[in-house]
Amino acid sequence: MRCDIPESLRWVERTEAGRAWLAELPDRLAACVARWELTVGPPFGYAFASLALPATLPDGTRAVLKLQYPDDDSRHEATALAHWDGRGAIRLLAHDPGRRALLVERCDPGTPLYGLPPDAALDVAVELLPRLGVPAGPPFTPLAEEAAGWAERMPGNWQRANRPYERRLLDAALGLLADLAPSQGQQVLVNQDLHAGNILAAGREPWLVIDPKPLVGEREFAVVPLVRGAELGHSPAAVRHRLDRLSAELGLDRERVRGWAIGQTVAWSIGGDQVFPGNVEAARWLLDEM
C-alpha cells in the first residue's frame, strides 16, 4: 500500500539503516492495517522518530498507528504506556513488537501543551508529573546506565563535530553526570523526552503524555526536558524560571535538577552529524547561573 513519508522523517535517509527501515515501511504498514482491520489517513507531519498515522478501528475507535524507527530510546515505549495504564498518558491499545508497531489512543483535540501561556503550561506539568513517577524496574534502562553511555560518547562526539562548544561545558557535564548517577534517590519511571510538544490536550483527561522514552531514575531527572525545552520560551530567564518553579512546586532538589539538565542537554546537543545550538545555549545558561 502507499506509504507517504513526511519531511520530519527524511533524516533517516542519511544512513544505511534508515534507508532499509524506509524500504520496509510499506509492507509493515500493510500488515498492521490488515491485522487490526484499520482505516488509516495520511501521516502526521510532526512525528520525528516514527511513522504515525490517524487510524480508525472497526468499532469506530479513533487511534494512532505508530511504526517506530528502531532506536534504543523508544524500545520500551509500549511497556511504559502499559505500566501507566492510561493514568496521565495515552492508552496502549495493541502492540506488535516484531514490527515495532503500536496502536495507541488518539488525543482529541490534540493541541500541544506549548499552545498555553508558559505559566499555565507549567501548572499542567506540576499536576501531571507526580502521577507519572510510579515505581518501576526492569525492563526499563536505569538512568545511571544511560548516563554512563552519554558520558562515554560525549568526548568523541564533541571532537567529531569540530568542538562546537567550549571545553568547560563538556567537562562540567561529565563531572555532573559522574556525581549524580550513583547518588540518586527513589527510582521511578521517568521520561527523558517529556517536552511540551509531547503533552497533548485530550478528552478522557485534560492532558495526556505521548511518545515516552522511558528510563528508571530519580524524580529530579523527570523535569529536565521541560526545563531545557524551547517550546515554553528560549532565554536565560525562561529556562531558570522553569527550573525554579518545577523544582519548588514538585518538592525536588533544585541543584540536582540543574545538574541533570546540564548533563543530558550537553549529551543531546550533538546527534549524528548534527549540532543543536538551542541545547548548547540552554546548558550554558544553566551552568553560568552559578
N, C-alpha and C positions, 0 to 999 in steps of 0.2 A: 504494500500500500504506500501511498505518497507520504513522505516524511520531510516536511519543511524544517530547515534548521535556522533558528533566529540568529541575528547578528551577535547577540550576547554569548553565544556558544561557539563562535567561529575561532576563538583562541585555541580550541583543541586541535585545529588543523595544523598547528605548528609542530606537532610531534607525531612520530610513527604510531604510538599507542592511541593517540587521539583520533588519527585518521582511521585506524582499524575499528575503533568504537563507533565512529560515524557510519562506517560501511555496514556495521551490523544492526544499526538502529531500525531500519525499515522492517526487517524480519522480527526483531524483538517487539516492536510496536504492534505488528500484525498479530503476533502470538498472544500478547496481552489483551488486545481488543477481543480476540476470539475466546480466550479463556474466561474473561469476566463479562463477555457479552456487552461491550461498551459501545456507546456512540461518543466520538471524540471530535473536538473542534481544533482550530489552529493553535499552535503552541503559544504559551505566554512568552512575551518578549523580554521579561526581566530575569528569567532563570539563567544563572551563570554556570552552575555545576550539574545540571540535569536537563533533559528534555521534559518539559512539564506541559501537559495539555488538559484543558477542561474536558471532563468526561461525565457521561450520564449512564447510570446503571439501568437495567430493565425495569426496575420498580420506580424509576424516576429520581432516585437519589443523585444529587449533584456532588461530584467528586473531582479529584485531580489525579491524573495518572503521571507518575514520575519515573523516568528511566534515567538512573543515576550514572554519571561518569564514575568509573570505578576507582575513586581515590580512597585513601585510608580514612580521611576526616569524616566521611559520611557513611562509613561501613556499618555502624551500629545505629543509624538513624531510625530504622524501623523498630529496633529493640527499645530505644529511648521513648518513642511515641507509645509503644505498648506499655512501658513502665509507667508513664504519666496517665495513660488510660483516659485521655480527654480532659484531665484536670489542668487547665491553663494552656493546653496545647491541642493542636488538631488531632483527631482520632485516626488511627490506622485502621483501614477497612480490609485490606488484603495485602499480601506480600509474596513476591516470587524472588527468593534470594538468588537463584541461578541466573536470572536475567537482570538482577539489581533493579527490580521494578517494585514500586509502591503504589497502592491505591489509597488515597487519603481523603479525609473530609475537606470539602471546599468552603472557604471563608466567604461569606456574603455579608456586606458589600465588598470586603477585601481591601479596604483603604488602609495603607500602611500607617504605622504609628507616627511617622515623621510629618504626617498631614496635620497633626495637632500643634499648637504652640509648644515650645520646648518644655516649659514647666508642667504643662498639662500632660505631656508625654511621660515625663518623669514620675508624675503621680501614678500613671498606669503601671509603670515599671516597678514602683515600690509596692504596689498591691500584688503584682503578678509573680515577682521573683521568689518570695518565700514559698509559694505553692509548688514551684518547680524544683526547689532544692531538697529533694527527698533522698533518704539513704539509698545507696547503690553500691554495687561491687562489680565483679566480672559479669559479662564480658567487656565492660567498658574499660578503655585505656585509662590508667591512672595519670593524673596531671603531672606528677613527678616524672613519669616515664616520657610523657610528651615534651615536657620542658627540657629533659636531657637531650632529646632529639633536636630541639631548636638550638640548644647551646652547641651541639656538635656540628651542626650545619652552618651556623651563622658566620663564623670567620671565613670559611671558604666562599660562601655566597657573596659576602662583602668584597672579597678580593676579586672574584669573577665579574662583579658588577662595577669594577673600577672605583671602589671605595666611595660610594655615593653619599656618605655622611661621615662626620668626624669620628675618629677613633674613640674618643671619650664616650660616645653614645654606645658603641659596641661594647666597650669594657664595662660600662655601667650596667647594661642589660645582662651581660654574662655574670657579673657579680651578684646582681639581684636574684637571678634565677637560681644560682648556686646556694644562696642564703634561704630563699623562700621554699624551695621544693621539699627539703627534709624537715621543715618546721611547721607544717600545716596543721590546721585544726580539723574538726569533724569532716569526714569525707561524704560528700553528697553528689548527686547528679548535677553537673554544670554544663553549660552550652557555650562553647568557645566562639560562636558566631551569632550571639544574640544581640544584633544591632536593631535599630529602629525600622529597618525595612523588612525584618523577619517577624514582626508582630503586626497582625492584621485585624481589622475590625470584622466581627463575626456576629452571627445571630444567636447561637447556642450560649455563648458567653460574649461579653462586650469585646474582648480582645483575646486572640489566640496566637500562640507561637507556631511558626512553621520552620522547616529546614534546619533542625538541630544538628550540630556537630558535637556529639556528647563526649564528655570525659567524666571521671570521678575525681573530685578535688574539693578544696575548701571553698566556702561561700564567697570569700573575698575575690576569688577569680571570676565568679559568675557575672559581675557587673562590668568587667573590663571592656567588652565590645561597645557597650553604651557610653562608657567614659570617653573612649577614643573616637567613636564614630562621628563622621562629619554630618550625618543626617540631621542631627539636632543642633547644628552650629559648629563651625570650624574656626575657632580662635582660641588664644590662651585663656581668655576669661570664660568662654563656654565650656572648654574641657575641664577647667578647675571647678567650675560651678557644678558640673555633673559629678565630679569626684566628691565634692563636699556633700552634696545633697544625698546621693546614693549611699555613701558611707555612713552619714549621720542617721538617716531615716531607716536604714536597714540594720543598724547596730553593728557595722563592720569596722575592722581596724583600717583606718584610712591609709596608713603608711604601707600596709600590705597590699591594699588595693592599688595604690600608686606604683608600688614595686612590680606587681604582676602586670600592670598596664604598660609600664616601660618595657619589661622583658618580652611580653608577647607582641607588642606593637613593633618593636625593633625586629623581632623574628619574622613578622609578617610584612615587613617593609620591602622585601625582595621576594618575588615569586618567579622562578624560572629565569628568563632574561628580562624581566620587567621590574622596575623600581616604582614604589608607590610613595610619591612625595608627601601626600597627606599624612600617612602613617609616620614618616620621619619627623614631620613638623609636630605632630601630636606627642610623640615620645620626647622630643626636645623640650617642648613646653612643660611637660610633666617633670622632667629631670631638672630644668632650670628654675623651678619654683622653690628649690631648696635655698 
